[in-house]
């Protein structure tokens, strides 16, 4: 078994923390998404079938804040640990440079999406559809940045981790992240594989001592 240095051990610990938080954030975010779609469809229905302004109907979206806000915050914190893992590994290999940059993009994307959501929900009280569309545009820009960040930070990062630690299960995570671009549920599976791989390496390290 490959002898691990302290930086690699720290990186693996950070990968486990990232995985736990990312899984929690994903599950919470899924609940928020389901509720958000429900409130959106309800608002659109009310806007079409009644004289009530659409923006007034959208005010019910405030109810998803207690779920969506913590979910995004948890995801952002999880990326802090993934970024830290890549930083630790950059000391022994420069092949994580692109993945490190990707996580930075992903981090910014989540902040933009969060800001866009808050802007849309806050502007429902102003009855300004134009300003709400600005919030949608911010979310769209964040989504594009998030896609690039996901490819570099998660997909490419997982394959780099597989090669560095010679752990095939982490490479499987990369495949799951690729599918997760189209079917988000597979990203959850990929994160589980990241946790399993990092935990397996650390456990093997402890036993070998």
Buried (B, 14 or more C-beta within 10 A) or exposed (E): EEEBEEBBBBBBBBBBBBBBBBBBBBEBBBEBBEBBEEBBEBBEEBBEEEEEBBBBBBBBBEBBEEBBBBBBBBBBBBBBBBBBBBBBBBBEEEBBEBBBBBBBBBBBBBBBBBBBBBBBBEBBEEBEEEBBEBBEEBBEBBEEBBBBBBBBBBBBBBBBBBEBBEBEBBBBBBBBBBBBBEEEEBBBBBBBBBBBBBBBBBEBBEEEE
